[in-house]
C-alpha cells in the first residue's frame, strides 16, 4: 500500500489524516485513546506494545489501534515518521 492509498482509505472511512513523528529512543508509557487510530510508517521503526505482545512496523507498513486499546509506543535509534488517521470511536447501540 502506498501513502496515497492509505490516506484515501482513511478519508473514505471517516478518519482525519495528519503526519506525526516520534523521536529516537522514546518509550511511551501504556495508555489508551478514546478514538480509533490508523498508522502508516513513512520512515524509521515503531514498535507497539500490547500487553506481553510486541509488533514492530517499518516503512510501508500500517496498523490499526482501536479506541480503548491499551498500548505503548517504542522507537529505536531511527525514531519513526508516520501518517496517521483518527476518528471518533464507533458507537455501539444497546440491544433492545
N, C-alpha and C positions, 0 to 999 in steps of 0.2 A: 504494500500500500504506500502511496506517495503522500507527501504533506497535503497536497491539493485535494486528494481523495479523502484523507482523514478529515480535513476541515469541512469539505462538502457533506460528508456523512454526519458530522457533529451538527452542522447548521440544519440539515434536514430533520434531525432528531430533537431539535429544540435546545441545543447547547449554545451558550455564548462562548466564543473562541478567543483565547489570548495566548501570549507567549510568556514563558517563565524560565527561570534558571535557579539552580541550587549550586552554590559554590563547592569547591573540592573539600573532601573530608568532613562533611556535615553528617551528623547523626541526630535526626529529629526524633523526639520522644513519641511514643504511641499516642495517637489521637484519632478522632473521627470527625467527619463533616456532616452537615445537615443537607448536603447536596450531592448529586452524582457527579463524578469526575472521570473524564477520559483523558489519557495522556498519549502523546506520540513523541518519541525521543528523536531529537534533531542531532544532538552531539553528546558524547560522554556516556556515562553509565549510571543508571538509577536502580537501586535495589529496594523493593517493597518488602517489608517485614510484616507478616500477617500471623501473629501468634508465634508458633515454632517454625513456620514456613518462611522461606526467603525466595523471592523470584527476582532475577536480575534482567533488566531491559536495556538494550543497546540501540544504537542508531537504526531507525526504520521500524522499530517495534512499538507496539501500542498495548494499552491495557485499560481496563475499566475498574474503578473503585466506587462501588455503590454507596449511597448515603448510609451512614451508621456503621460502616466497616472500620473497625479499629485497625490501624496500620501505622507503621513508622517508615520514614524515607531515609535512606543512607546513600551517600556518594563516596566514590574513591578519589584518587588523585586527579581525575579528569573533571570532576563535577558533572553536571548534567544541564543541558539546554533542551527545552521541550515546548511543544504546542499543547495546550490543554483546553478542554471544553468543560463547562459547568452548567448544570441545570437543576432546577428545584427537584427534590426527591419525588418520585412517583407516589401519588397518594393512593392508599387502598381504602375501599369502602367496606364498612362492616356488613356482614351477611344479614339479610332481613328475614 
